[in-house]
Amino acid sequence: MLSFLLGTIVAILRVSRIKLLQKLGIIYVKIFQSIPVLFWLLFLYYLLPELLPSGLGIILNSYIHFPVIAAIMALTLDNASYVSDILRNGRFLIPDTQRDVAISTGLNRVQQYMHILLPQMFRVTLPPLGTRLVHNFKNTTLCMVITVNEMMWSTQHIDSLTYRGVEAIIAATVFYVSLSILMASSVIVLERYLKIDAASIIKARV
């Protein structure tokens, strides 16, 4: 959810009328889409404590949950850049008349987004947002490189203790496939409930 919140903020920056805010949003997206998420995992876990004042760096390294926090930060920063792209494209699908009506009713810029634009942006971009959700879930397997006790790390740990790696890998595969299918199916059900399809999006644009 953090990546969707940050991605929404970046998307709003990128469609802002203020050039500086647009530049900031573009720079953010270019940086995080050009560098693999694995780099950010390693950077936040290994390098960030070294760049901070020594006292703070020692505190972070000694904090038992720091690997999890670093993993969440890396996945959030990376996924938010793609979420912002999706929402930005969704903004362009909304007719300008929607904003004009919001302005005529006296809504300020924040209210326009909260009550008019953002709900429609999320609605028309639900399918690709669902795809990003599944993709970000699969990226959690990379967190094993910073010793996060996630599924793949547990699989290797079980293998080293019991030498039954095949069974552990099969169980992990079933878990990932099942949860990915469940998330994708939930998005499809929500799409049908909201009656989202290509024809409705094109009609809304027209």
N, C-alpha and C positions, 0 to 999 in steps of 0.2 A: 504493500500500500504506500510505503514511503516513496518508492520510485514513481508511482502514479501521481502523487502529490507534487513531487519535485518536477516531474515531466510536464505537469499542467502549468506550473509557474514558468518554466522555460518556454513552453509553447506560447503563453500570453506575452512574454517578453519579445518573442520573435515576430508576433503580429502587431506589436505596439507601434504607435505612430511616432514614438520618440526614437530617433536614430541610434542613440547611445544604447538604449535597452535592446534594440534589435541586434546591434553588434555583439553585446554581451551574450545574448541567447545563441547567436550563430557561433561565436567562439567556443562556448560550452559544448555545443553539439559536435563541432569539428574535432575538438580535442578528444572527447570520450568515444566518438565513433571511429576515430583513426587509430586508437590504441587498444589492444586486446584487454579484456577484463582480467585476464591472468596477470598482466602487468600491475593493474591497480590493486589486486589482492596482495601481491608481493611488496608493492610500494607501501601500502598502508600498514602492513604487518611488520616488515623488516626495516624500511627506510624512514618512515614517518617518526617513530620514536627517536631515531638518531638525529633528526633535524630539529626536534623540539629541545627546549632547555633540559639539561641533564636530569634535573629532579623530576620533571614531568615524564620524561622518557622512561625513567626507572619505574615510576608508578604504573605506566601503561604496560610495560613488559612484565611486571609482577602481578598485574590484574588477571585473575584466572579466566575471565570471560572476554579478554581483549581479542583473541582470535575470532570469536563470533561477531564482535562489534566491527572489527576490520572487514570481515566477510560481508556483513550487512551493508556497510558503507560502500564497499567496492561494487557490489551488485546493484545497489540503489543508484549510484552515480552513473554507472554504465547503462542500465536499463532506462533511466530517466531520459537519456538523450534520444533513444528510439521512440519512447512514448511521446516526447515533444514533437517529433516528426509526424507521428500519426495524428495527434490532436491538431497540429497546425494544418494539415491537409483537411481535417474535418471542419476546421473553421472556414476554409474556402468553399466547402460544400453548402454552407448556410447562406441563403440569399441575403443580400445587403438590406433588403426591406425589413428583415427581422430587427436589425440594429436601428434602422430609422424609426420603426414603431416604438422600440424601447426608449429612444431619445425623446420622441414626441410625448411619451407618457411621463417624462420627467425623471427617469432613472439615471443615476450617475454611472460612471464607467464601471465601477465595481459591481453595482447592482445589475448592470446589463449582462455582465459575465455570470454572476451568481444565479440570476433568475431566468435569463433568456439564452445566452450563448453556450455556456458550459454544459447544461443538460442536453442540448441538441448535439454538441460536439461529441460527447460521450456516447450518445445514442447511435449516431451514424458511423462511429469508429469502433463500435463494440467488437466486431469480428477480428480486426487486426490487433486490438488491445488484448483480446483473449489469446491470440497467438503469441504475443509478447509475454503474457503471463506464463504460458507453458514453457516458452524458451528460457525465461529467467529461472524457472524451477529447475530445468535441466542444467543450467549453469552452476547450480549449487554443488554439483559434483567436483568442480574445480577447487572448492574450498578445502579439499583435503591437503592441498599443497602448503597450507598454513596451519596444519594440524587441527582443523575444525573437525569435531567428532560427528561427521555426517555419515550418510549411508555407505559411500564407497570407502571411506576411512575405516568404518566398522567392519566392512567386508575384508579388507586387508588384515585388520587386527585379528579377526576370527581365523583367517587362513594361517597367520603366523602362530597362533596358539593351538589350533586343532588340526591343521593341514587338511581342512575340508573346504578349500576355497571354491570348488566347483558348486557345491550346494549353496554357499554364501552368495556367490555371484548370481546364481539362478534366482535366489530369493530377492536380491536387490533389483534384478531386472524386472521381475514380476511386480515389485513395489513401484518402480518408476513408471512402467507401462500402465499399470492400473491407475495410479494417481494422475498421470498425464491424460489418459482417456477420460477420467472422471471430470477433470477441469475443462477439457475440450467439450465434453458433452454438456456440462453445465452452461457453457457459453452458448452452445447451439440452442438449448432449451430457452435461455433468456432471449436470444435473437428471435425465436419463434413467438415468444410471449409478447415481445415488443413489436413484432411484425416488421423486422428489419430485413430488407433485401435490396438488391441493386435497383430494382424498379422504383421502390419508395424513395431511395436516395436521389435518383435522377429526377423524379417527380418533385421532390422537395427543392432541388436546385433550380428547376424551371419555375 
